[in-house]
Amino acid sequence: MAEENMACPQCGNPQLDVDAENSVVFCKKCGFAVRVDPATGNVTPIQTGGPAAQAPAVYHEKSILGMDPLTFWMGGTAVILLATIFGFFRAFGDEITTFGTLEILLTALWLLKK
């Protein structure tokens, strides 16, 4: 989409950022941004840049270990439950207390990342 040796035409910044998902090339320094049509290579200006310009908003999906937070929580709950059923937590004392503590920690992590 964008060549590595390209510089911003507005400010000369050699490090342009690429949002491949939205086909946008932008400069964080001055805010210059263009949308590139991957099929044709046509370039459409989005933002011309300037001293007060900001880089276009880029959506970053939240994840925990590369998974959606809800998927992480459900999978973690399943692993903790199976470990409790098979007795892996006997060494820590009461298995139900250990299960509850780990589930509370897992839920707290999920709430922080969702």
C-alpha positions as CSV (number, residue, x, y, z in Angstrom):
1,M,0.0,0.0,0.0
2,A,2.7,2.5,0.9
3,E,6.4,2.2,0.2
4,E,8.7,2.1,3.2
5,N,10.9,5.0,1.9
6,M,8.0,7.4,1.4
7,A,7.9,10.6,3.4
8,C,5.0,12.9,4.3
9,P,4.5,15.4,1.5
10,Q,3.4,18.1,4.1
11,C,6.1,17.9,6.7
12,G,8.7,15.5,5.4
13,N,8.3,13.0,8.2
14,P,9.9,9.7,7.0
15,Q,7.8,7.5,9.3
16,L,4.2,7.3,7.9
17,D,1.8,5.0,9.7
18,V,-0.5,2.6,7.8
19,D,-3.9,1.5,8.9
20,A,-4.2,-1.5,6.6
21,E,-7.7,-2.4,7.7
22,N,-9.1,1.0,6.6
23,S,-6.6,1.5,3.7
24,V,-5.3,4.8,5.2
25,V,-1.8,6.2,5.2
26,F,-1.2,9.0,7.7
27,C,1.4,11.1,9.4
28,K,1.2,11.4,13.2
29,K,3.4,14.5,13.1
30,C,1.2,16.8,11.0
31,G,-2.0,14.8,10.5
32,F,-1.8,14.4,6.7
33,A,-3.9,11.4,5.7
34,V,-4.9,9.7,2.4
35,R,-7.1,6.7,1.7
36,V,-5.6,4.3,-0.8
37,D,-7.9,2.1,-2.9
38,P,-6.1,-1.3,-2.8
39,A,-7.7,-2.5,-6.1
40,T,-6.8,0.5,-8.2
41,G,-4.1,2.4,-6.2
42,N,-6.1,5.6,-6.4
43,V,-5.4,8.0,-3.6
44,T,-8.1,10.2,-2.0
45,P,-7.0,12.9,0.5
46,I,-8.8,12.7,3.8
47,Q,-6.9,15.3,5.8
48,T,-4.4,17.8,4.4
49,G,-2.4,18.2,7.6
50,G,-1.2,21.3,9.3
51,P,0.0,22.3,12.7
52,A,-3.3,21.8,14.5
53,A,-4.3,18.6,12.7
54,Q,-4.6,15.3,14.4
55,A,-4.0,11.8,13.0
56,P,-7.3,10.1,12.0
57,A,-8.9,8.0,14.7
58,V,-7.9,4.4,14.4
59,Y,-10.0,1.8,16.1
60,H,-8.1,-0.8,18.1
61,E,-10.1,-3.8,19.2
62,K,-9.5,-4.8,22.9
63,S,-8.1,-8.2,23.4
64,I,-6.5,-10.4,26.2
65,L,-3.8,-12.7,24.9
66,G,-5.2,-12.2,21.4
67,M,-8.7,-13.2,22.3
68,D,-11.9,-11.2,22.7
69,P,-12.3,-10.4,26.4
70,L,-15.6,-12.4,26.7
71,T,-14.0,-15.5,25.0
72,F,-11.0,-15.2,27.3
73,W,-13.3,-15.1,30.4
74,M,-15.4,-18.0,29.3
75,G,-12.3,-20.1,28.4
76,G,-10.6,-19.2,31.6
77,T,-13.7,-20.1,33.6
78,A,-13.8,-23.5,31.9
79,V,-10.1,-24.2,32.6
80,I,-10.5,-23.2,36.3
81,L,-13.6,-25.3,36.6
82,L,-12.0,-28.4,35.0
83,A,-8.9,-27.9,37.2
84,T,-11.2,-27.8,40.3
85,I,-13.1,-30.9,39.2
86,F,-9.9,-32.9,38.6
87,G,-8.5,-31.8,42.0
88,F,-5.5,-29.7,40.8
89,F,-6.2,-27.2,43.6
90,R,-6.1,-29.7,46.6
91,A,-2.7,-28.5,47.5
92,F,-4.0,-25.0,48.1
93,G,-6.6,-26.0,50.7
94,D,-10.3,-25.6,50.1
95,E,-10.9,-26.2,46.4
96,I,-14.1,-24.1,46.3
97,T,-12.3,-21.1,47.9
98,T,-9.5,-21.4,45.4
99,F,-12.0,-21.6,42.5
100,G,-13.8,-18.6,43.8
101,T,-10.6,-16.5,44.2
102,L,-9.4,-17.4,40.7
103,E,-12.8,-16.7,39.2
104,I,-12.9,-13.3,40.9
105,L,-9.4,-12.4,39.6
106,L,-10.4,-13.6,36.1
107,T,-13.6,-11.5,36.2
108,A,-11.7,-8.5,37.4
109,L,-9.2,-8.8,34.5
110,W,-12.2,-9.2,32.1
111,L,-13.9,-6.1,33.4
112,L,-10.7,-4.1,33.1
113,K,-10.3,-5.1,29.4
114,K,-13.9,-5.1,28.1
